[in-house]
Amino acid sequence: MVDKVVSLESAIATIGDGDTVCVSGFVGIGTPESLLRGIEERFATHQSPRDISLLFAAAPGDGAEKGLNRLAKPGLVKRAVGGHWSLVPKLGAMAVKNEIEAYNLPLGCISQLYRDIAAGKPGMFSKVGLHTFVDPRQSGGAINDITKKPLVELKEINDEEWLFYQSIPVDVALIRGTTADPLGNITMEREALTLDMLSIAMAAKNSGGLVIAQVERIAAPGSLLPKEVIVPGNLVDCVVIAEPDEHLQTYKTPYDHGFSGRIKSVVSDPVPMELSERKIIARRAAMELPVNGVVNLGIGMPEGVGAVANEENIINNITLTTEAGVLGGVPQSGLDFGAAINANAIIQTNQQFDFYDGGGLDLACLGMAETDQNGNVNVSRFKDKFAGAGGFINISQNARKVLFVGTFTAGGLKVKTGDGKLKIVQEGRAKKFIRDVEQITFNGKFSAEQGKEVFYITERCVFSLTDNGLKLSEVAPGIDIEKDILANMDFKPIIDEPALMEKCIFETKVMKLRKSLLEIPTVNRLVYDKQQNIVFANMSGLDIATKEDLEKLDRELNKFFKTLGHKVNIVSNHDGISVAPRLASKFANLLSQLEYDYYLTATRYTTSAFLRQKLGEDLKQRSIQPHIFETKQEASNYIFATRETI
């Protein structure tokens, strides 16, 4: 039996000059710190390996000295291809200064590309990145002037545009796990994430390369449970045992059972956020949370939305996710970002992006550094400051609804609240709403053409995306449009009687968001457009648990439609509806009765495939054509094509 456990020095000596080295890690989670230190030290003493190419998805680094920052040495790295760069600033600085060839590709695309490299494919097709800086019609993801070789190509398939991400053969994969046996079988029971360890190892092995694994302990041969082995031994060439201080669960947390899911941790109630501009923004964004929906909250400002949801007691009515592969639980921030306490599930990163790219996210809430007149957003490049896109492009391009959140101006902004109003005490030094962003990380015009719902939420106003650019849709009480908004923008948005932001956003007491999201009076769920003769019904989050709930709904709906005095067309949102199984048939009977008595044409929509199927069958049994769609846009289009007017 071959014993694959070797010294750090022996493992690192296998890396040759000019090799392409793929490195695992999401911030500090899964980052092989010992192996990276080994490369740093070998280069310092032997000037080898030289001119290596780095491939990474989420920046394995702490924003200072650890992770890939160790490799930012002249002569060590020749080229780097990465998804997120803000936590590897030393490497990023070399890229900005033209000291290395460098690319920034979407994190999710790199993660998915590992599988295609492993499968021996020439590359991967994706729509992610179209009309952003990744598109070869812009910069193709190249960071600097010396980066010439195209890695992304524009292709047309069946009259549709696609981006083709070229495969990058891997010579050496640096991965990390918890336990290995002498045969190289790797488990990850104490890791906070599984990331892409398996696909990275396969990509290297099937490229004819080597796989080096860092672990914290060695088990006896045959003692590992087969189902717990994430990377099988046939893919692993050598194993290095790390010292405890170089194998922390995250850069911040040595180990937390709640991160690994080995046991459920007790989660203390968080201290409520103070009523600052951050909380104001988070509160307004939380009003858009979809009941029973799946949500991604970005790092930074968006993290406050989760805190508000918890304070307002609606955190259990949504499923929070992170792009690293977590579903449910309490996502963490800072150097713990990517992990979650008491997650419902932890899947591979590439699988999470499959879900995201396919439209699985009901809502994404992301940061907003710069925004322009076309609704474009830049979060990736600001002159010599280079952060990279990370998963931003995958998420913003494919979520059903997108919220961009951030302060209206930056640098020294101070605000004051009182009497449900907002006052700007000191304006920020830098404008964030400018004529043209430096780099397009999100393309507003492209998203508007797709009919995506997009909002830009600040402490003093809310903009919505239209076909003609940004529209000022809401203004905070106490804010003067001319003085506080237009004077601090480089362009004039569309203005058409903007509404006032809710007064409760600017008060210290809780907003009672649970009641407004889950306990909406029936009359407030129904909006009648007389000109179009269409009723828009928002049944989202409706909970019919008892016979009395159904009887009340019956009375109120019949009263509303009877009062109109004529038949109408209806578009109804059924997302998040919960009906007790014993009442399902009677609920369908109510829908049938309303259809016969009051509707000319009816369409319904829900993102739940199960509900579409179940409701459709119930209506068909009552001789009603269901006309159930996945999105509001599809349901509305059908109504506009078939509606009858009065």
C-alpha positions as CSV (number, residue, x, y, z in Angstrom):
1,M,0.0,0.0,0.0
2,V,1.3,3.4,-1.0
3,D,1.4,6.0,1.8
4,K,0.6,9.3,0.3
5,V,1.3,11.4,3.4
6,V,4.5,13.4,2.8
7,S,6.2,16.5,4.2
8,L,5.3,20.0,3.1
9,E,8.7,20.4,1.4
10,S,8.3,17.2,-0.6
11,A,4.8,18.1,-1.8
12,I,5.8,21.7,-2.9
13,A,8.9,20.4,-4.7
14,T,6.6,18.7,-7.3
15,I,5.3,22.1,-8.5
16,G,7.3,23.1,-11.6
17,D,8.2,26.4,-13.2
18,G,5.4,27.6,-15.5
19,D,2.8,25.3,-14.0
20,T,-0.9,26.3,-13.9
21,V,-1.9,26.0,-10.2
22,C,-5.5,25.9,-9.2
23,V,-6.2,26.9,-5.6
24,S,-9.3,26.1,-3.5
25,G,-10.8,28.4,-0.9
26,F,-13.5,30.9,-0.2
27,V,-11.9,33.7,1.9
28,G,-10.3,31.4,4.6
29,I,-12.7,28.5,4.3
30,G,-11.1,25.6,2.5
31,T,-7.9,27.7,1.8
32,P,-4.8,25.4,2.0
33,E,-2.7,27.9,4.0
34,S,0.2,25.5,4.7
35,L,0.6,24.7,1.0
36,L,0.6,28.4,0.0
37,R,3.2,29.1,2.7
38,G,5.2,26.3,1.4
39,I,5.3,27.8,-2.1
40,E,6.2,31.2,-0.6
41,E,9.1,29.8,1.3
42,R,10.4,27.5,-1.5
43,F,10.4,30.5,-3.9
44,A,12.3,32.6,-1.3
45,T,15.1,30.0,-1.0
46,H,15.2,28.3,-4.4
47,Q,13.6,30.9,-6.7
48,S,11.2,28.1,-7.8
49,P,8.5,27.6,-8.8
50,R,8.7,30.6,-11.2
51,D,6.2,32.1,-13.6
52,I,3.3,30.0,-12.5
53,S,-0.3,30.7,-13.5
54,L,-2.9,30.9,-10.8
55,L,-6.6,29.8,-11.2
56,F,-9.0,30.5,-8.4
57,A,-12.8,31.3,-8.1
58,A,-13.4,33.0,-4.8
59,A,-10.3,34.9,-3.5
60,P,-8.5,32.6,-1.0
61,G,-7.2,35.4,1.2
62,D,-7.7,37.6,4.2
63,G,-7.2,41.0,2.6
64,A,-3.7,41.3,4.1
65,E,-0.9,38.7,4.3
66,K,-2.6,35.3,4.1
67,G,-3.8,33.1,1.3
68,L,-2.8,34.1,-2.2
69,N,-1.3,37.3,-0.9
70,R,1.7,35.1,0.0
71,L,2.4,34.5,-3.7
72,A,2.5,38.2,-4.7
73,K,6.2,38.1,-5.4
74,P,8.0,39.3,-8.6
75,G,8.8,36.3,-10.7
76,L,6.7,33.8,-8.8
77,V,3.4,34.5,-10.6
78,K,3.2,35.2,-14.4
79,R,-0.6,35.0,-14.8
80,A,-3.7,34.9,-12.6
81,V,-7.3,34.1,-13.5
82,G,-9.7,34.7,-10.7
83,G,-13.3,35.5,-9.8
84,H,-12.9,37.6,-6.7
85,W,-9.9,39.7,-6.0
86,S,-10.7,42.1,-3.1
87,L,-9.2,39.8,-0.5
88,V,-6.0,39.3,-2.4
89,P,-5.0,43.0,-2.7
90,K,-1.3,42.3,-3.1
91,L,-1.9,40.1,-6.1
92,G,-4.5,42.6,-7.4
93,A,-1.9,45.4,-7.1
94,M,0.5,43.5,-9.3
95,A,-2.4,43.1,-11.9
96,V,-3.2,46.8,-11.9
97,K,0.5,47.7,-12.3
98,N,0.9,45.4,-15.4
99,E,3.3,43.2,-13.4
100,I,1.4,40.0,-14.2
101,E,-1.2,39.0,-16.8
102,A,-4.6,39.0,-15.1
103,Y,-8.2,38.2,-15.8
104,N,-11.4,38.6,-13.8
105,L,-14.1,36.2,-14.8
106,P,-17.4,35.5,-13.0
107,L,-16.8,33.4,-9.9
108,G,-19.7,31.1,-10.8
109,C,-18.4,30.5,-14.3
110,I,-14.9,29.6,-13.0
111,S,-16.5,27.2,-10.5
112,Q,-18.6,25.5,-13.2
113,L,-15.6,25.5,-15.6
114,Y,-13.7,23.2,-13.3
115,R,-16.2,20.4,-14.2
116,D,-15.8,21.0,-17.9
117,I,-12.0,20.9,-17.6
118,A,-12.4,17.6,-15.7
119,A,-14.6,16.3,-18.5
120,G,-12.1,17.1,-21.2
121,K,-14.3,19.7,-22.9
122,P,-12.9,22.7,-24.7
123,G,-14.9,25.1,-22.5
124,M,-18.2,26.1,-21.2
125,F,-21.2,28.1,-22.7
126,S,-23.0,30.6,-20.5
127,K,-25.0,33.7,-20.9
128,V,-23.5,35.0,-17.7
129,G,-21.3,38.1,-18.4
130,L,-23.1,39.2,-21.6
131,H,-22.9,43.0,-22.0
132,T,-20.6,43.3,-18.9
133,F,-16.8,43.9,-18.9
134,V,-16.4,40.1,-19.3
135,D,-18.0,40.3,-22.8
136,P,-15.2,40.4,-25.4
137,R,-16.9,43.4,-27.0
138,Q,-15.8,45.2,-23.8
139,S,-12.6,43.9,-22.2
140,G,-13.2,40.1,-22.1
141,G,-12.3,40.1,-18.5
142,A,-8.7,41.3,-19.0
143,I,-7.5,43.5,-16.2
144,N,-4.6,45.3,-17.8
145,D,-2.9,46.2,-21.0
146,I,-0.4,43.3,-21.1
147,T,-3.2,40.7,-20.9
148,K,-3.8,39.9,-24.6
149,K,-4.9,36.3,-24.9
150,P,-8.7,36.0,-25.1
151,L,-10.2,33.6,-22.7
152,V,-13.9,34.4,-23.5
153,E,-15.4,34.3,-26.9
154,L,-18.8,35.5,-28.2
155,K,-20.8,32.8,-30.0
156,E,-24.2,32.6,-31.6
157,I,-26.4,29.5,-31.2
158,N,-29.9,29.4,-32.6
159,D,-29.9,33.2,-33.1
160,E,-29.0,33.7,-29.4
161,E,-25.8,35.2,-28.1
162,W,-23.7,33.1,-25.7
163,L,-20.3,33.5,-24.1
164,F,-17.8,30.6,-24.4
165,Y,-15.3,30.3,-21.5
166,Q,-12.3,28.4,-22.7
167,S,-10.9,25.5,-20.6
168,I,-7.7,26.0,-18.7
169,P,-5.7,22.8,-18.2
170,V,-4.6,22.4,-14.6
171,D,-1.1,21.1,-13.8
172,V,-1.4,21.3,-10.0
173,A,-4.5,21.4,-7.7
174,L,-4.1,22.6,-4.1
175,I,-7.1,21.5,-2.1
176,R,-8.0,21.1,1.5
177,G,-10.0,18.6,3.6
178,T,-10.4,17.5,7.2
179,T,-9.2,13.9,7.3
180,A,-7.2,11.7,5.0
181,D,-6.2,8.1,5.1
182,P,-2.9,6.8,3.7
183,L,-4.5,6.1,0.3
184,G,-5.4,9.8,0.0
185,N,-9.1,9.6,0.5
186,I,-10.3,13.0,1.8
187,T,-13.3,13.8,4.0
188,M,-14.5,17.3,5.0
189,E,-16.5,16.8,8.2
190,R,-15.0,19.8,10.0
191,E,-15.0,22.2,7.1
192,A,-17.6,24.9,6.9
193,L,-18.0,24.4,3.1
194,T,-17.4,21.6,0.6
195,L,-16.7,24.2,-2.2
196,D,-15.3,22.7,-5.4
197,M,-12.8,20.3,-4.0
198,L,-13.9,17.3,-6.1
199,S,-14.2,19.1,-9.4
200,I,-10.8,20.9,-8.9
201,A,-9.1,17.5,-8.2
202,M,-10.7,15.9,-11.2
203,A,-9.7,18.9,-13.4
204,A,-6.1,18.5,-12.4
205,K,-6.0,14.7,-12.6
206,N,-7.7,14.6,-16.0
207,S,-5.4,17.3,-17.3
208,G,-2.5,15.0,-16.5
209,G,-1.6,17.1,-13.4
210,L,-1.0,16.5,-9.7
211,V,-3.4,16.9,-6.7
212,I,-1.9,18.0,-3.3
213,A,-4.2,18.0,-0.3
214,Q,-3.9,19.7,3.0
215,V,-5.6,18.0,6.0
216,E,-5.6,18.3,9.7
217,R,-5.4,14.6,10.6
218,I,-4.7,11.1,9.3
219,A,-7.0,8.1,9.8
220,A,-6.3,4.4,9.7
221,P,-6.7,2.7,6.3
222,G,-10.3,1.6,5.7
223,S,-11.7,3.7,8.6
224,L,-13.3,6.5,6.6
225,L,-17.0,6.2,5.8
226,P,-17.4,6.0,1.9
227,K,-20.2,8.5,1.9
228,E,-18.1,11.0,3.8
229,V,-15.2,10.8,1.3
230,I,-15.5,14.0,-0.8
231,V,-12.3,13.4,-2.9
232,P,-11.4,9.8,-3.5
233,G,-7.8,8.7,-3.1
234,N,-7.3,7.8,-6.8
235,L,-7.4,11.6,-7.5
236,V,-4.9,12.6,-4.8
237,D,-1.1,12.3,-5.3
238,C,0.1,13.5,-1.9
239,V,-1.2,14.6,1.5
240,V,0.3,17.2,3.8
241,I,-0.7,17.5,7.5
242,A,-1.1,21.2,8.5
243,E,-0.4,22.8,11.8
244,P,-3.6,23.9,13.6
245,D,-3.0,27.6,13.2
246,E,-2.9,27.0,9.4
247,H,-6.0,25.0,9.3
248,L,-8.6,27.2,10.9
249,Q,-12.2,26.7,9.9
250,T,-12.3,30.4,8.8
251,Y,-9.7,33.1,9.1
252,K,-11.7,34.4,12.1
253,T,-13.1,31.2,13.7
254,P,-10.8,28.3,14.7
255,Y,-13.8,25.9,14.8
256,D,-17.6,26.2,15.2
257,H,-19.8,23.1,15.2
258,G,-22.6,25.3,13.9
259,F,-20.6,26.0,10.7
260,S,-19.9,22.4,9.9
261,G,-23.4,21.2,10.9
262,R,-22.1,18.5,13.2
263,I,-24.4,19.8,15.9
264,K,-26.9,22.7,16.0
265,S,-25.6,25.7,17.8
266,V,-27.5,28.0,20.1
267,V,-27.9,31.3,18.2
268,S,-28.2,34.3,20.5
269,D,-30.5,37.1,19.6
270,P,-28.4,39.7,17.7
271,V,-28.2,43.3,19.0
272,P,-30.6,45.4,16.8
273,M,-28.8,47.8,14.4
274,E,-28.8,51.4,15.4
275,L,-31.0,53.6,13.2
276,S,-28.3,54.8,10.8
277,E,-28.3,55.2,7.1
278,R,-27.3,51.5,6.9
279,K,-30.4,50.4,8.8
280,I,-32.7,52.7,6.8
281,I,-31.5,51.1,3.6
282,A,-31.7,47.6,5.0
283,R,-35.3,48.3,6.2
284,R,-36.5,49.5,2.8
285,A,-34.8,46.5,1.1
286,A,-36.4,44.1,3.6
287,M,-39.8,45.2,2.5
288,E,-39.1,43.5,-0.8
289,L,-38.3,40.1,0.8
290,P,-40.4,37.3,-0.9
291,V,-42.4,35.2,1.6
292,N,-41.1,31.6,1.4
293,G,-38.7,32.7,-1.3
294,V,-35.0,32.0,-1.8
295,V,-32.7,35.0,-1.3
296,N,-29.0,35.9,-1.7
297,L,-27.6,38.7,0.4
298,G,-24.2,40.1,-0.7
299,I,-21.4,41.1,1.6
300,G,-21.3,44.5,3.2
301,M,-24.4,46.7,3.1
302,P,-26.8,43.9,2.1
303,E,-25.9,42.0,5.3
304,G,-28.1,44.4,7.2
305,V,-31.2,43.1,5.5
306,G,-30.8,39.8,7.3
307,A,-30.4,41.6,10.6
308,V,-33.6,43.5,9.9
309,A,-35.5,40.4,8.9
310,N,-34.4,38.8,12.2
311,E,-35.5,41.8,14.2
312,E,-38.8,41.9,12.4
313,N,-39.4,38.2,13.0
314,I,-39.6,37.1,9.4
315,I,-36.2,35.4,9.1
316,N,-37.8,32.0,9.2
317,N,-40.1,32.9,6.3
318,I,-37.3,33.2,3.8
319,T,-34.4,30.9,2.8
320,L,-31.1,32.8,2.9
321,T,-28.2,31.4,0.7
322,T,-24.6,32.2,0.0
323,E,-22.9,31.6,-3.4
324,A,-20.4,29.3,-1.6
325,G,-23.1,26.6,-1.3
326,V,-25.1,27.3,1.9
327,L,-28.9,27.1,2.0
328,G,-30.7,28.3,5.1
329,G,-29.3,29.0,8.5
330,V,-27.7,32.3,9.5
331,P,-25.1,33.5,7.0
332,Q,-22.0,35.0,8.5
333,S,-20.1,38.1,7.6
334,G,-16.5,39.5,7.5
335,L,-13.8,36.8,7.5
336,D,-16.5,34.2,8.3
337,F,-18.3,35.1,5.1
338,G,-19.5,32.1,3.2
339,A,-20.2,30.1,6.3
340,A,-23.6,29.9,8.1
341,I,-24.7,28.7,11.5
342,N,-27.2,25.8,11.4
343,A,-27.5,25.6,7.6
344,N,-30.3,23.5,6.2
345,A,-27.9,22.2,3.5
346,I,-24.4,22.7,2.2
347,I,-23.8,21.9,-1.5
348,Q,-20.9,22.4,-3.8
349,T,-20.3,25.9,-5.1
350,N,-20.8,24.9,-8.8
351,Q,-24.1,23.3,-7.9
352,Q,-25.2,26.5,-6.2
353,F,-24.4,28.5,-9.3
354,D,-26.3,26.0,-11.4
355,F,-29.3,26.9,-9.2
356,Y,-28.6,30.6,-9.4
357,D,-28.0,30.7,-13.2
358,G,-31.1,28.8,-13.9
359,G,-33.3,31.4,-12.2
360,G,-33.6,29.8,-8.8
361,L,-33.2,33.0,-6.8
362,D,-36.3,34.9,-6.0
363,L,-34.4,37.9,-4.8
364,A,-30.8,39.2,-4.7
365,C,-29.7,42.1,-2.6
366,L,-26.3,43.3,-3.6
367,G,-24.0,46.3,-3.0
368,M,-24.0,49.4,-5.2
369,A,-20.7,51.4,-5.6
370,E,-21.4,53.3,-8.8
371,T,-24.6,53.6,-10.8
372,D,-25.2,55.5,-14.1
373,Q,-28.0,57.0,-16.2
374,N,-28.6,53.6,-17.9
375,G,-28.9,51.7,-14.7
376,N,-25.5,50.1,-15.0
377,V,-23.7,49.2,-11.8
378,N,-20.0,49.0,-11.1
379,V,-18.7,47.1,-8.1
380,S,-15.5,45.7,-9.6
381,R,-13.0,48.4,-10.7
382,F,-12.3,51.9,-9.6
383,K,-9.1,53.3,-11.2
384,D,-6.3,51.6,-9.2
385,K,-8.6,49.9,-6.7
386,F,-9.5,46.5,-8.1
387,A,-12.1,44.3,-6.3
388,G,-13.3,42.0,-9.0
389,A,-16.8,40.8,-9.6
390,G,-17.0,37.6,-7.6
391,G,-20.4,36.0,-7.9
392,F,-22.0,39.4,-8.5
393,I,-22.5,38.9,-12.3
394,N,-24.1,35.4,-12.0
395,I,-26.4,36.6,-9.2
396,S,-27.5,40.0,-10.5
397,Q,-28.0,38.7,-14.1
398,N,-30.2,35.7,-13.1
399,A,-32.2,36.5,-10.0
400,R,-35.9,37.2,-10.6
401,K,-35.7,40.5,-8.7
402,V,-32.6,42.5,-7.9
403,L,-32.1,45.2,-5.2
404,F,-28.9,47.3,-5.3
405,V,-28.3,48.9,-2.0
406,G,-25.9,51.7,-0.9
407,T,-25.7,55.2,0.4
408,F,-26.6,58.0,-2.1
409,T,-23.2,59.6,-1.7
410,A,-19.9,58.3,-0.2
411,G,-17.3,59.6,2.2
412,G,-18.4,61.5,5.3
413,L,-22.2,61.2,4.8
414,K,-24.1,61.9,8.1
415,V,-27.9,61.7,8.5
416,K,-30.4,62.3,11.2
417,T,-33.9,60.9,11.8
418,G,-36.8,62.2,13.8
419,D,-40.6,62.4,13.5
420,G,-40.5,59.8,10.8
421,K,-38.3,62.1,8.5
422,L,-34.8,62.1,7.2
423,K,-32.3,65.0,7.3
424,I,-29.0,65.2,5.6
425,V,-26.6,66.6,8.2
426,Q,-23.4,66.3,6.1
427,E,-23.3,65.3,2.5
428,G,-20.8,62.7,1.3
429,R,-17.8,63.9,-0.7
430,A,-18.2,61.6,-3.7
431,K,-21.2,61.1,-6.0
432,K,-22.3,57.6,-6.6
433,F,-24.9,58.3,-9.3
434,I,-22.7,59.3,-12.2
435,R,-23.1,59.7,-16.0
436,D,-21.2,56.6,-16.9
437,V,-19.7,53.9,-14.7
438,E,-16.0,53.0,-15.1
439,Q,-16.7,49.4,-15.6
440,I,-20.0,47.6,-16.2
441,T,-20.5,44.8,-13.7
442,F,-24.3,44.9,-14.2
443,N,-25.9,46.0,-17.5
444,G,-29.1,48.0,-16.8
445,K,-30.3,48.3,-20.4
446,F,-29.8,44.5,-21.0
447,S,-31.7,43.7,-17.9
448,A,-34.5,46.1,-18.7
449,E,-34.9,44.5,-22.1
450,Q,-35.4,41.2,-20.2
451,G,-38.2,42.7,-18.1
452,K,-36.3,42.2,-14.9
453,E,-37.5,44.0,-11.7
454,V,-34.5,46.1,-10.5
455,F,-34.5,48.7,-7.7
456,Y,-31.7,51.0,-6.4
457,I,-32.3,51.7,-2.7
458,T,-30.5,54.5,-0.8
459,E,-31.2,56.1,2.5
460,R,-33.0,59.1,0.9
461,C,-34.7,57.7,-2.2
462,V,-35.4,54.6,-4.3
463,F,-34.9,54.3,-8.1
464,S,-36.5,51.7,-10.4
465,L,-35.1,50.5,-13.7
466,T,-37.1,51.3,-16.8
467,D,-36.5,50.9,-20.6
468,N,-35.4,54.5,-20.6
469,G,-33.1,54.4,-17.6
470,L,-33.6,55.2,-13.9
471,K,-36.9,56.5,-12.5
472,L,-37.1,58.2,-9.2
473,S,-39.9,56.1,-7.6
474,E,-39.7,57.0,-3.9
475,V,-38.4,59.8,-1.8
476,A,-37.8,59.9,2.0
477,P,-40.0,62.2,4.0
478,G,-38.0,65.4,4.7
479,I,-35.9,65.1,1.6
480,D,-35.9,67.9,-1.0
481,I,-35.7,66.4,-4.5
482,E,-33.8,69.3,-6.0
483,K,-31.3,70.0,-3.2
484,D,-30.8,66.6,-1.7
485,I,-31.1,64.4,-4.8
486,L,-30.7,66.1,-8.2
487,A,-27.9,68.4,-7.0
488,N,-25.8,65.3,-6.0
489,M,-26.3,63.4,-9.3
490,D,-24.5,63.7,-12.7
491,F,-27.7,63.0,-14.6
492,K,-31.4,63.7,-14.2
493,P,-33.6,60.6,-13.7
494,I,-37.1,60.2,-14.9
495,I,-39.4,61.9,-12.4
496,D,-43.1,61.3,-12.3
497,E,-44.8,61.9,-9.0
498,P,-42.6,59.7,-6.8
499,A,-44.2,58.2,-3.7
500,L,-43.0,58.8,-0.1
501,M,-41.0,56.1,1.5
502,E,-42.8,54.5,4.4
503,K,-42.6,56.7,7.5
504,C,-41.9,53.6,9.8
505,I,-38.5,53.1,8.1
506,F,-37.2,56.3,9.8
507,E,-38.6,55.5,13.3
508,T,-36.8,53.7,16.1
509,K,-39.5,51.2,16.8
510,V,-39.9,48.0,14.8
511,M,-41.7,48.4,11.6
512,K,-44.1,45.4,12.1
513,L,-42.9,44.1,8.8
514,R,-44.2,40.6,9.6
515,K,-47.7,41.9,9.7
516,S,-47.4,43.9,6.5
517,L,-45.8,41.0,4.6
518,L,-47.9,38.1,6.0
519,E,-51.1,39.6,7.3
520,I,-52.1,41.8,4.5
521,P,-55.8,42.7,4.5
522,T,-57.6,41.2,1.5
523,V,-58.7,44.6,0.2
524,N,-55.0,45.7,0.1
525,R,-54.1,42.7,-2.0
526,L,-56.4,43.8,-4.8
527,V,-55.6,46.6,-7.3
528,Y,-58.1,47.4,-10.1
529,D,-56.9,49.1,-13.3
530,K,-60.1,50.5,-14.7
531,Q,-58.6,51.5,-18.1
532,Q,-57.3,48.0,-18.8
533,N,-60.1,46.3,-16.9
534,I,-57.5,44.2,-15.0
535,V,-57.4,43.3,-11.3
536,F,-53.9,42.6,-10.0
537,A,-54.3,40.3,-7.0
538,N,-51.3,39.7,-4.7
539,M,-52.0,36.5,-2.8
540,S,-48.4,36.0,-1.9
541,G,-47.8,34.7,1.6
542,L,-51.5,34.0,2.1
543,D,-51.9,31.4,4.9
544,I,-55.2,29.5,5.0
545,A,-54.8,27.3,8.1
546,T,-58.4,27.0,9.3
547,K,-61.9,26.8,8.0
548,E,-62.5,30.4,9.4
549,D,-59.5,31.7,7.3
550,L,-61.1,30.3,4.2
551,E,-64.5,31.6,5.0
552,K,-63.2,35.1,5.6
553,L,-61.3,35.1,2.3
554,D,-64.4,33.9,0.6
555,R,-66.5,36.8,2.0
556,E,-63.9,39.5,1.2
557,L,-63.1,38.4,-2.3
558,N,-66.8,38.1,-3.3
559,K,-67.5,41.5,-1.8
560,F,-64.7,43.1,-3.7
561,F,-65.6,41.7,-7.1
562,K,-69.4,42.1,-6.6
563,T,-68.8,45.8,-5.9
564,L,-67.1,46.3,-9.3
565,G,-70.4,45.4,-10.9
566,H,-69.0,43.7,-14.0
567,K,-66.6,41.0,-15.0
568,V,-62.8,41.7,-15.1
569,N,-59.6,40.2,-16.2
570,I,-57.3,39.1,-13.4
571,V,-53.6,38.5,-12.9
572,S,-53.0,36.7,-9.5
573,N,-49.7,36.1,-7.6
574,H,-49.8,32.7,-5.8
575,D,-46.2,32.7,-4.6
576,G,-45.8,31.4,-1.0
577,I,-49.5,30.6,-0.6
578,S,-50.0,28.0,2.2
579,V,-53.3,26.1,2.3
580,A,-53.9,23.3,4.8
581,P,-54.3,20.0,2.9
582,R,-57.8,19.4,4.3
583,L,-58.9,22.8,2.8
584,A,-57.2,22.5,-0.6
585,S,-60.3,21.2,-2.4
586,K,-62.5,23.9,-0.9
587,F,-59.9,26.6,-1.8
588,A,-60.0,25.3,-5.4
589,N,-63.8,25.5,-5.3
590,L,-63.6,29.1,-4.3
591,L,-61.3,29.9,-7.2
592,S,-63.7,28.1,-9.5
593,Q,-66.7,30.1,-8.2
594,L,-64.9,33.4,-8.6
595,E,-63.9,32.5,-12.1
596,Y,-67.4,31.7,-13.2
597,D,-69.0,34.7,-11.5
598,Y,-66.5,37.5,-12.0
599,Y,-63.7,36.8,-14.5
600,L,-63.4,37.3,-18.2
601,T,-59.8,35.9,-18.4
602,A,-57.7,34.7,-15.5
603,T,-54.0,34.0,-15.2
604,R,-52.0,33.0,-12.2
605,Y,-48.3,32.8,-11.5
606,T,-46.0,31.2,-9.0
607,T,-42.4,30.2,-9.0
608,S,-43.3,26.9,-7.3
609,A,-43.5,24.1,-9.9
610,F,-45.4,21.9,-7.4
611,L,-48.1,24.6,-6.8
612,R,-48.4,25.2,-10.6
613,Q,-49.0,21.5,-11.1
614,K,-51.3,21.0,-8.2
615,L,-53.4,24.1,-8.8
616,G,-53.6,23.4,-12.5
617,E,-55.0,19.9,-11.8
618,D,-57.5,21.2,-9.3
619,L,-58.8,23.8,-11.8
620,K,-58.9,21.4,-14.7
621,Q,-61.1,19.1,-12.6
622,R,-63.5,22.0,-12.4
623,S,-63.5,22.5,-16.2
624,I,-61.4,25.7,-15.9
625,Q,-58.3,26.4,-18.1
626,P,-55.7,27.1,-15.5
627,H,-53.3,29.5,-17.4
628,I,-50.7,29.3,-14.7
629,F,-47.3,30.8,-15.4
630,E,-43.9,31.0,-13.6
631,T,-43.5,34.8,-13.7
632,K,-45.7,37.9,-13.5
633,Q,-44.4,39.0,-16.9
634,E,-45.6,35.9,-18.6
635,A,-49.0,36.0,-16.8
636,S,-49.4,39.7,-17.7
637,N,-48.4,39.2,-21.3
638,Y,-51.1,36.5,-21.7
639,I,-53.7,38.8,-20.2
640,F,-52.8,41.8,-22.4
641,A,-53.0,39.5,-25.5
642,T,-56.4,38.1,-24.6
643,R,-58.1,40.6,-22.3
644,E,-61.6,42.0,-22.8
645,T,-62.3,45.6,-22.0
646,I,-65.5,47.2,-20.9
